[in-house]
Amino acid sequence: MTKRIDYLNKIKTNVGNNLADSTILIKTFDDMDNGFVNNILVNGSTILFRNTSEMIKGNKKYTYGTHGTPTTNDLCVAISMLERSDQTILTCSGLMALTSTFLCVLKPNDHALVVDSVYSPLKQFCKIFLTRFNIHVDFFDPRDEYNLKTLLRTNTKLIHLESPCSNTFEILNIHSICKYIKQRSNKCVISMDNSWATPLIYKPITQGVDISICALTKYPTGCSDVVIGSISTTKKLSLVFNNFKKLIGTTSSSYNCILVLKSLKSVLVRLHHHHNSVVKMCKYLTTSCHVNHVFSPILPWSPDHKLWKRDYKLSNGIISFTLKSNNVGNYKRLLDDLKIFGLGWSWGGYKSLAAISDTKHRHFKGTTNNLIIRLQLGFEDINDLINDLDNSFQRIVNNKVIRSN
């Protein structure tokens, strides 16, 4: 096992050898002692020590199940290589990765700045939970960098970014924000939710972010059968988060990790498929007489297009839109009449999904009209998905005609 740890560490330190991410993911695990091409599954809680001295010192790589196994270590190494981070820790969900980051960095009387279009459950956590500990949180406009700068305080200890933002996909100028914050304060930590892009499309730490968070539940898993999150940090924060992990006991099962490791090998291929589907769906939605506005940074007229083209170049499989009719009933009827899309939360899997979201919790609403339909485009034929939407639109129109008669 020592040989294996040494081998993985060597691969990690040599990650800057100009190999593509997809090559690194496969090359890293093709020289294992057992001779099999796949990662090994080691599941357990108890680790045996050779003697009491070794047990008391606690300097073994593995000491207890919550501290890691060879399988969880494999996934941590893989994510760290993709993120270009010093260390990665795993959590039981993407949301826990987010909340754990806030709990690890912030203390009473601290101030945090969070992008207003952030993942809704995290916003609720900030408003309901953090206020109990006298931690104040302000939310800034994702399209106004000056708004962020005016809210910065001397006691601001954490700035949390999400780009593209939830459901409406505003893109932040991460490099510019990080450069400004680092110039203003050497005590302020910058975290970012990178679930939309994954580290295969965008690497926040290379742009100045200190903590890159990813809901591995989404595209890295790809099959909607695992709930897991990751927190990747710079060397400066590795010890702090490692100690936090041991105190809190955050981890994920080795079985979940082995499933993610298998799926990671194909994630880039899947992302290209999702991207191609979104391009075709954009063409359909932007020409539909039923659609008012389409949210996607790949659209040339999107205010985020230039930043997307500069930093991302590839989309994922989610797209949102609003209807010309702001009638709640029409939103519900459209989704209820869909035959191929499933109605469900989350995204990143092979199944196409539709959901209704709103922006009532946002201070800066932009071009939204509160209700938004979000689509996750899976691996069904894109023409079938477009026809499914088109047929549902027609049923709404026909229903109106019948009622008017």
C-alpha positions as CSV (number, residue, x, y, z in Angstrom):
1,M,0.0,0.0,0.0
2,T,3.0,2.3,0.7
3,K,4.1,1.8,-2.9
4,R,0.7,2.9,-4.1
5,I,0.6,6.1,-2.0
6,D,4.1,7.0,-3.2
7,Y,3.1,6.3,-6.8
8,L,0.0,8.5,-6.6
9,N,1.9,11.3,-4.9
10,K,4.5,11.2,-7.7
11,I,1.8,11.4,-10.3
12,K,0.2,14.4,-8.5
13,T,3.5,16.3,-8.3
14,N,4.1,15.7,-12.0
15,V,0.7,16.8,-13.1
16,G,2.2,19.9,-14.9
17,N,3.6,17.7,-17.6
18,N,1.2,19.1,-20.3
19,L,-0.9,16.0,-20.3
20,A,-4.7,16.6,-20.9
21,D,-7.0,16.0,-17.9
22,S,-8.6,13.0,-19.6
23,T,-5.2,11.4,-20.1
24,I,-4.2,12.1,-16.5
25,L,-7.4,10.5,-15.1
26,I,-6.6,7.2,-16.9
27,K,-2.8,7.2,-16.7
28,T,-2.9,7.8,-12.9
29,F,-4.5,4.5,-12.1
30,D,-3.1,2.2,-14.7
31,D,0.0,1.0,-12.8
32,M,-1.5,-0.6,-9.7
33,D,0.1,-3.4,-7.7
34,N,-2.9,-5.7,-8.3
35,G,-2.7,-5.4,-12.1
36,F,-6.3,-4.5,-12.7
37,V,-7.1,-1.3,-14.7
38,N,-9.8,-0.1,-12.3
39,N,-9.3,1.4,-8.8
40,I,-9.4,-0.9,-5.8
41,L,-12.4,-0.9,-3.4
42,V,-11.4,-0.8,0.2
43,N,-14.4,-0.3,2.5
44,G,-14.2,-0.3,6.3
45,S,-14.1,1.5,9.6
46,T,-11.4,-0.2,11.6
47,I,-7.7,-0.2,10.7
48,L,-5.3,-2.5,12.5
49,F,-1.9,-1.3,13.9
50,R,1.2,-3.4,14.1
51,N,1.9,-2.3,17.7
52,T,0.8,0.1,20.4
53,S,3.5,2.6,19.5
54,E,2.2,2.9,16.0
55,M,-1.3,3.1,17.4
56,I,-0.6,5.9,19.8
57,K,1.5,8.0,17.5
58,G,-1.2,8.0,14.9
59,N,1.2,8.7,12.1
60,K,0.0,6.0,9.7
61,K,-1.7,7.1,6.5
62,Y,-4.9,5.3,7.5
63,T,-6.0,5.2,11.2
64,Y,-9.8,5.1,11.0
65,G,-12.5,4.9,8.4
66,T,-13.6,8.5,8.6
67,H,-10.0,9.6,8.1
68,G,-9.9,7.9,4.7
69,T,-9.3,4.6,2.9
70,P,-7.2,3.8,-0.1
71,T,-10.3,4.3,-2.3
72,T,-11.3,7.7,-0.8
73,N,-7.6,8.7,-1.2
74,D,-7.7,7.7,-4.9
75,L,-10.6,10.0,-5.5
76,C,-9.1,12.9,-3.5
77,V,-5.9,12.6,-5.5
78,A,-7.9,12.5,-8.8
79,I,-9.9,15.6,-7.9
80,S,-6.8,17.4,-6.6
81,M,-5.0,16.8,-9.9
82,L,-8.0,18.2,-11.9
83,E,-8.4,21.2,-9.6
84,R,-4.6,21.9,-9.4
85,S,-5.1,22.0,-5.6
86,D,-2.9,20.9,-2.8
87,Q,-5.5,18.8,-1.1
88,T,-9.1,17.6,-1.5
89,I,-11.5,16.4,1.2
90,L,-14.8,14.7,0.6
91,T,-18.2,15.3,2.0
92,C,-21.5,13.5,1.9
93,S,-23.1,16.0,-0.5
94,G,-22.4,19.2,-2.5
95,L,-24.4,21.2,0.0
96,M,-22.3,19.9,2.9
97,A,-19.2,20.9,1.0
98,L,-20.5,24.4,0.8
99,T,-21.7,24.7,4.4
100,S,-18.6,23.0,5.8
101,T,-16.5,25.6,4.0
102,F,-18.4,28.5,5.7
103,L,-18.2,26.8,9.1
104,C,-14.5,26.1,8.7
105,V,-13.5,29.7,7.7
106,L,-15.9,31.9,9.6
107,K,-16.2,32.6,13.3
108,P,-18.5,35.0,15.4
109,N,-18.4,38.6,14.3
110,D,-16.9,37.8,10.9
111,H,-18.4,39.1,7.7
112,A,-19.0,37.2,4.5
113,L,-19.9,38.3,0.9
114,V,-21.9,35.9,-1.2
115,V,-23.0,36.3,-4.8
116,D,-26.8,36.9,-4.9
117,S,-27.6,34.2,-7.5
118,V,-26.1,31.5,-5.3
119,Y,-27.5,28.0,-4.8
120,S,-30.7,28.7,-2.9
121,P,-30.1,26.2,0.0
122,L,-26.8,27.9,0.8
123,K,-28.5,31.3,0.9
124,Q,-31.0,29.9,3.4
125,F,-28.1,28.5,5.5
126,C,-26.5,31.9,5.6
127,K,-29.7,33.7,6.6
128,I,-31.0,31.2,9.1
129,F,-28.0,29.3,10.5
130,L,-25.0,31.8,10.4
131,T,-27.0,34.6,12.0
132,R,-27.2,32.5,15.2
133,F,-23.5,32.9,15.5
134,N,-23.4,36.6,14.8
135,I,-21.9,36.1,11.4
136,H,-23.2,38.7,9.0
137,V,-23.6,37.9,5.3
138,D,-24.2,40.4,2.5
139,F,-25.2,39.4,-1.1
140,F,-23.8,41.2,-4.1
141,D,-25.0,41.7,-7.6
142,P,-23.4,39.1,-9.9
143,R,-23.2,41.6,-12.8
144,D,-21.8,44.5,-10.8
145,E,-18.3,44.1,-9.6
146,Y,-18.4,47.5,-8.1
147,N,-21.3,46.4,-5.8
148,L,-19.0,43.7,-4.4
149,K,-16.2,46.2,-3.8
150,T,-18.5,48.6,-1.9
151,L,-19.6,45.8,0.4
152,L,-16.1,44.7,1.4
153,R,-15.3,45.3,5.1
154,T,-12.3,45.1,7.3
155,N,-13.8,42.0,9.0
156,T,-14.8,40.3,5.7
157,K,-13.2,36.9,6.0
158,L,-14.9,35.0,3.2
159,I,-16.1,35.8,-0.3
160,H,-18.1,33.1,-1.9
161,L,-18.5,33.0,-5.6
162,E,-20.6,30.8,-7.9
163,S,-20.1,31.0,-11.7
164,P,-22.1,30.4,-13.7
165,C,-24.8,31.2,-11.1
166,S,-27.7,28.9,-10.3
167,N,-30.5,28.8,-12.9
168,T,-29.8,32.1,-14.6
169,F,-26.1,31.4,-15.3
170,E,-24.5,34.8,-14.8
171,I,-20.7,34.5,-15.2
172,L,-18.4,36.4,-12.8
173,N,-15.0,37.7,-13.8
174,I,-13.2,35.4,-11.3
175,H,-9.7,36.4,-12.1
176,S,-10.5,40.1,-11.8
177,I,-12.4,39.6,-8.5
178,C,-9.6,37.5,-7.0
179,K,-6.9,40.0,-8.0
180,Y,-8.8,42.9,-6.4
181,I,-9.5,41.0,-3.1
182,K,-5.9,39.8,-2.8
183,Q,-4.7,43.4,-3.2
184,R,-7.2,44.6,-0.5
185,S,-6.7,41.9,2.1
186,N,-4.4,39.0,2.9
187,K,-6.8,37.6,5.4
188,C,-9.9,37.2,3.2
189,V,-10.5,33.7,1.8
190,I,-12.2,33.2,-1.6
191,S,-14.3,30.1,-2.2
192,M,-16.2,29.1,-5.3
193,D,-18.9,26.6,-6.2
194,N,-17.6,25.1,-9.5
195,S,-20.3,22.5,-9.9
196,W,-21.6,23.9,-13.2
197,A,-18.3,23.6,-15.0
198,T,-16.4,20.9,-13.0
199,P,-12.6,21.2,-12.9
200,L,-12.6,19.6,-16.4
201,I,-14.0,22.9,-17.9
202,Y,-12.7,25.5,-15.4
203,K,-10.1,25.5,-12.7
204,P,-10.8,28.3,-10.1
205,I,-7.7,27.8,-8.1
206,T,-5.5,28.7,-11.1
207,Q,-7.3,32.0,-11.2
208,G,-6.8,33.0,-7.6
209,V,-9.6,31.2,-5.7
210,D,-8.5,29.5,-2.4
211,I,-11.2,26.9,-2.2
212,S,-12.9,25.1,-5.1
213,I,-16.1,23.3,-4.3
214,C,-17.8,20.7,-6.5
215,A,-21.0,18.7,-6.2
216,L,-19.6,15.5,-7.5
217,T,-23.2,14.3,-7.5
218,K,-23.6,16.0,-10.8
219,Y,-21.4,15.5,-13.9
220,P,-18.5,13.6,-12.2
221,T,-20.9,10.9,-11.2
222,G,-23.1,11.1,-14.2
223,C,-25.7,8.5,-13.2
224,S,-27.7,10.2,-10.5
225,D,-26.9,7.3,-8.1
226,V,-24.4,9.0,-5.7
227,V,-24.6,12.0,-3.5
228,I,-21.1,13.4,-2.7
229,G,-19.2,16.7,-2.6
230,S,-15.5,17.8,-2.7
231,I,-13.6,20.7,-1.2
232,S,-10.2,21.4,-2.8
233,T,-7.9,23.9,-1.2
234,T,-4.6,25.7,-1.7
235,K,-1.6,24.7,0.4
236,K,-2.2,27.6,2.8
237,L,-5.5,26.2,3.8
238,S,-4.8,22.5,3.7
239,L,-4.0,22.0,7.3
240,V,-7.0,24.0,8.5
241,F,-9.4,22.0,6.4
242,N,-7.7,18.7,7.3
243,N,-8.1,19.4,11.0
244,F,-11.7,20.5,10.4
245,K,-12.4,17.2,8.6
246,K,-11.1,15.2,11.5
247,L,-13.1,17.1,14.1
248,I,-16.3,17.1,12.1
249,G,-15.9,13.6,10.7
250,T,-16.9,14.5,7.2
251,T,-16.3,11.8,4.6
252,S,-18.0,9.7,2.0
253,S,-18.2,5.9,1.6
254,S,-15.6,4.1,-0.4
255,Y,-18.4,2.5,-2.5
256,N,-19.5,6.0,-3.5
257,C,-16.0,7.0,-4.3
258,I,-15.3,4.0,-6.5
259,L,-18.5,4.8,-8.5
260,V,-17.3,8.4,-9.0
261,L,-13.8,7.3,-10.0
262,K,-15.2,5.1,-12.7
263,S,-17.4,7.9,-14.1
264,L,-14.6,10.5,-14.0
265,K,-12.9,8.6,-16.8
266,S,-15.7,9.5,-19.2
267,V,-16.9,12.9,-17.9
268,L,-15.3,15.0,-20.6
269,V,-16.8,13.0,-23.4
270,R,-20.2,13.3,-21.6
271,L,-19.8,17.0,-21.2
272,H,-19.2,17.4,-24.9
273,H,-22.5,15.6,-25.6
274,H,-24.4,17.8,-23.1
275,H,-22.9,20.9,-24.7
276,N,-24.0,19.8,-28.2
277,S,-27.5,19.2,-27.0
278,V,-27.7,22.6,-25.3
279,V,-26.6,24.3,-28.6
280,K,-29.5,22.6,-30.5
281,M,-31.9,23.3,-27.7
282,C,-30.9,27.0,-27.7
283,K,-31.7,27.3,-31.4
284,Y,-35.2,25.8,-30.8
285,L,-36.1,27.9,-27.7
286,T,-34.8,31.2,-29.0
287,T,-37.1,30.8,-32.1
288,S,-40.1,29.6,-30.2
289,C,-43.1,31.9,-30.1
290,H,-43.9,30.7,-26.6
291,V,-40.6,31.6,-25.0
292,N,-39.8,35.0,-23.6
293,H,-36.2,34.7,-22.5
294,V,-33.5,32.0,-22.7
295,F,-30.7,31.8,-20.1
296,S,-27.5,30.4,-21.5
297,P,-24.0,32.0,-21.7
298,I,-23.4,30.3,-25.1
299,L,-25.9,32.7,-26.8
300,P,-23.9,35.4,-28.6
301,W,-26.3,38.2,-27.3
302,S,-26.0,37.0,-23.7
303,P,-24.3,39.6,-21.4
304,D,-22.1,36.8,-20.2
305,H,-21.1,35.4,-23.6
306,K,-17.7,37.1,-23.8
307,L,-16.6,35.9,-20.3
308,W,-17.9,32.4,-21.1
309,K,-16.0,32.3,-24.4
310,R,-12.8,33.5,-22.7
311,D,-12.9,31.2,-19.6
312,Y,-15.1,28.2,-20.4
313,K,-15.6,27.5,-24.1
314,L,-17.8,24.5,-23.3
315,S,-21.2,24.4,-21.7
316,N,-22.9,21.7,-19.7
317,G,-26.3,20.2,-20.0
318,I,-28.6,22.8,-18.3
319,I,-30.5,25.6,-19.8
320,S,-33.3,27.8,-18.5
321,F,-36.1,29.9,-20.0
322,T,-39.2,31.9,-19.2
323,L,-42.6,31.9,-20.9
324,K,-44.2,34.9,-22.6
325,S,-47.3,34.1,-20.5
326,N,-46.4,34.7,-16.8
327,N,-49.4,32.5,-15.8
328,V,-48.3,29.9,-13.2
329,G,-50.8,27.5,-14.6
330,N,-49.1,27.5,-18.0
331,Y,-45.8,26.7,-16.4
332,K,-47.3,23.8,-14.6
333,R,-49.2,22.5,-17.6
334,L,-46.1,22.7,-19.8
335,L,-44.1,20.4,-17.4
336,D,-47.0,18.1,-16.6
337,D,-47.6,17.4,-20.3
338,L,-44.0,16.4,-21.0
339,K,-43.7,12.7,-22.0
340,I,-39.9,12.2,-22.2
341,F,-38.5,14.8,-19.8
342,G,-38.8,13.6,-16.2
343,L,-39.9,16.1,-13.4
344,G,-37.0,16.1,-10.9
345,W,-34.3,18.1,-9.2
346,S,-30.6,17.9,-9.7
347,W,-28.8,17.6,-13.0
348,G,-25.7,16.1,-14.6
349,G,-27.1,12.6,-15.3
350,Y,-28.2,10.7,-18.4
351,K,-31.9,11.4,-17.7
352,S,-33.4,14.6,-19.1
353,L,-35.2,16.6,-16.4
354,A,-37.5,19.6,-16.1
355,A,-38.1,21.7,-13.0
356,I,-39.7,25.1,-12.0
357,S,-37.6,27.5,-10.1
358,D,-38.1,31.1,-9.0
359,T,-36.0,34.1,-8.1
360,K,-38.1,35.5,-5.2
361,H,-35.1,35.2,-2.8
362,R,-32.9,37.4,-5.0
363,H,-32.3,41.1,-4.5
364,F,-31.0,41.5,-8.1
365,K,-33.5,39.9,-10.4
366,G,-32.2,41.0,-13.8
367,T,-34.2,39.7,-16.7
368,T,-36.2,37.1,-14.7
369,N,-39.9,37.3,-14.1
370,N,-39.7,35.1,-10.9
371,L,-40.7,31.8,-12.5
372,I,-38.1,29.9,-14.5
373,I,-38.2,26.5,-16.3
374,R,-34.9,24.7,-16.0
375,L,-34.0,21.8,-18.3
376,Q,-31.3,19.2,-17.7
377,L,-30.6,17.7,-21.1
378,G,-29.5,14.0,-20.8
379,F,-28.7,11.4,-23.4
380,E,-32.0,11.0,-25.1
381,D,-32.0,12.0,-28.7
382,I,-32.1,15.8,-28.8
383,N,-34.7,15.9,-31.6
384,D,-37.0,13.7,-29.4
385,L,-36.5,16.2,-26.5
386,I,-37.3,19.2,-28.7
387,N,-40.4,17.4,-30.1
388,D,-41.5,16.7,-26.5
389,L,-41.3,20.4,-25.6
390,D,-43.0,21.4,-28.8
391,N,-45.9,19.0,-28.4
392,S,-46.4,20.2,-24.8
393,F,-46.5,23.9,-26.0
394,Q,-49.1,22.9,-28.6
395,R,-51.3,21.2,-26.1
396,I,-51.3,24.5,-24.0
397,V,-52.3,26.5,-27.1
398,N,-55.0,24.0,-28.0
399,N,-56.3,24.0,-24.5
400,K,-56.7,27.8,-24.6
401,V,-58.5,27.5,-28.0
402,I,-61.0,25.0,-26.6
403,R,-61.6,27.1,-23.5
404,S,-62.1,30.3,-25.5
405,N,-64.7,28.5,-27.6
